[in-house]
Amino acid sequence: MSARPLLVLGFEMGDGDTFHRFAADGTMPVVAEFLAGGLRRLASPADRLHIAAWPSLYTGMPPGEHGVYFTFQPRPGVQGWVRFETGLYGVPTLWRRLDGAGVRTLVFDAPYTHPEEGHGGAAVFDWGCWARYLDGVSRPAPLLGRLRRAVGRYPLPWEAHDLGFAPLDVDRVVPALERALAARARAAAWLLREHAVDFALMVFGETHVAGHYLFGDEDALRRFHAALDDAVGRVLEAAGPAWDVVLVSADGTRPNRAGWHLLPEVLARFGWYASAEHAAGATEDGDTEKPAVAGGGFDPVRRLRDLLPQDLRKSLARRLPRALRDRLARRVDTAAVDWSRTRAYPLPTDLEGLIRLNLRGREPEGTVAPEAARALVEEMRAKLSELVDPARGRRVVREVLVVDEVFPGRRRDRLPDLVVVWDDAAPVEAVHHPEIGTVCGCSPDPRPGTHAGPGFAATRGGVAAAEGDVLDLAPSVLARFGVAPPAEMRGEVWPEIAAGGDR
């Protein structure tokens, strides 16, 4: 079979409704050619484990099989969490499967990925990703240096992990993103000219920044999407008419109104989590008074961290090797926890509420016997579901998901045990339950937008169905190139992609 080459252009937090709106009003004429035949709305894990959406798209597997869901996540044998690391994926990506079948591949800035053992194709990682996990690397190794000499370094002045929750001025964000989009178009065009390949995946991380910081600002979004459309057009011009092209996003946007910042205090008050930073219980009138100590001990590294001004801490941290910085961060974050009295603990997040049982045999200092885990999970699910906004009298939790039920699989032990999905009808600034009183606090994250489902996909020739799943892309691409999808891939094959193999 001689398939036409296929270019997949991805857009982090590329919101399907926003694309459709700006395509319709003339802001995005290039994208409008793709949306003229409709788009597939893709069911996605983005509503439950937001970063898991892209690894699910790459692998054609759900989170319980690939095991990737956040920057910092747990691992059996570790008390607490570890940073995203090479080798984290539990199953191959679609480009590794294609490469193994002799299909020539090129991957450019696919977020939440890293060099993969067994993949011999061309790949560039973290040249210009919004949330960088590596210090820039490529296969073959000289490729990144050649790219930088040809088009320069990525010009966006901010990176998610360094920026944290610091606010950004929209008037600075939009022109910076315009420059970044132009640079990405040049880089993508150069890579396509330099490599004769059958399959290329290139992802625009700039939509991730826009989704967080421009959400709700129609004028800023229109200006950004006009620049994005121009960048897409330049990439398509470089590819030429021989290529079939798919536009895809694994997640969209929604208002950033989550209550994750209140969860540690809530867990402590219910008596599931023992930490010196959080209350062991509420006072009789339900206020937020805390006891002097609720567990944990003195840690000199944490004490030194707390004495340093925040800007100085960040400056010093950037000078440390990444592995050492991550070990120190985990130590500081867990120093106040009394693991002997902790049955469940909150995991790092910036959206969902993520909870891990302190399970005996899985966590080194586990306290919960495996036979008691189910009862604890049900207790937590019931009580967390009853949290209400005291000012409005309405529940603030849309649902509490048990990961064993929604994301089973071989790598499920790399995931949380419960996921709290917040009702984002209003900001979550206080929660109340009769057993613990009221817990208050504004979110430290001022970004107006955040991740959501669904994703979308579109092709120039139109789509065969209005609905799909992010799990469908991988088997569809494999089928196009005559590679049989493995039996464990549950996604459907899209004819608009697979048909390219018959041309």
PESULFEN-V319792 format. One record per backbone hydrogen bond with DSSP energy under -0.5 kcal/mol. NH is the residue of the N-H (numbers start at 1). CO is the residue of the C=O. Records with the same first field share a line. If there is no record, write none. Layout:
NH=CO  CO
This chain:
3=1
4=500
6=198
7=244
8=6  200
9=7  246
10=8  202
11=248
12=204
14=11
15=13
19=15
20=16
21=17
22=18
23=19
24=20
25=21
26=23
27=22
28=22
32=28
33=29  30
34=30  31
35=31
36=32
37=34
38=35
40=457
41=39  466
42=40  455
43=41  468
47=44
48=45
49=45
51=69
52=49
53=50
54=51
55=51
56=52
57=53
58=54
59=55
60=56
65=62
66=62
67=63
73=82
77=362
78=75
80=78
81=79
82=73
84=71
88=85
90=66
94=58
97=93
98=94
99=95
100=96
101=97  98
102=99
103=98
106=199
107=122
108=201
109=124
111=109
113=110
117=115
119=116
120=118
122=105
123=139
124=107
125=137
132=130
137=125
139=123
143=140
144=141
145=141
146=142
147=143
148=144
149=145
150=146
151=147
152=147  148
154=127
160=130
163=159
164=160
166=163
172=169
173=169
174=170
176=172
177=173
178=174
179=175
180=176
181=177
182=178
183=179
184=180
185=181
186=182
187=183
188=184
189=185
190=186
191=187
192=188
193=189
194=190
195=191
197=195
198=104
199=104
200=6
201=106
202=8
203=108
204=10
205=203
208=205
209=205
210=206
211=207
212=208
213=209
214=210
217=214
218=216
221=217
222=218
223=219
224=220
225=221
226=222
227=223
228=224
229=225
230=226
231=227
232=228
233=229
234=230
235=231
236=232
237=233
238=234
239=235
240=236
243=240
244=5
246=7
247=458
248=9
249=456
252=452
254=450
256=448
257=255
262=259
263=259  260
266=262
267=263
268=264
269=265
270=266
271=268
272=267
273=267
275=273
276=336
278=275
283=287
286=283
294=295
297=335
303=299
304=300
305=301
306=302
307=303
308=304  305
313=309
314=310
315=311
316=312
317=313
318=314
319=315  316
320=316  317
325=321
326=322
327=323
328=324
329=325
330=326
331=327
332=328
333=329
334=330
335=331  332
337=334
338=274
339=337
341=338
342=339
343=272  341
344=272
345=356
347=354
351=352
353=420
354=352
355=418
356=345
358=343
359=357
360=368
361=363
362=359
363=359
366=363
367=358
368=358
369=367
372=369
373=369  370
374=370
376=372
377=373
378=374
379=375
380=376
381=377
382=378
383=379
384=380
385=381
386=382  383
387=384
388=432
389=394
390=388
393=389
394=389
396=387
397=387
398=396  421
399=421
401=399  419
403=401  417
405=402
406=402
407=403
411=64
412=409
414=411
415=412
417=355
418=355
419=401
420=353
421=399  419
422=420
423=396
424=422
426=423
429=427
431=439
432=388
433=437
436=433
437=433
438=286
439=431
441=429
446=165  444
449=212
450=254
452=252
454=42
455=42
456=249
457=40
458=247
460=245
462=459
463=37
468=41
470=43
472=469
473=470
475=471
476=472
477=473
478=474
479=475
480=476
481=477
482=479
483=478
484=482
489=486
490=60  488
494=492
495=493
497=494
498=494
499=495
500=497
501=498
502=499
503=500
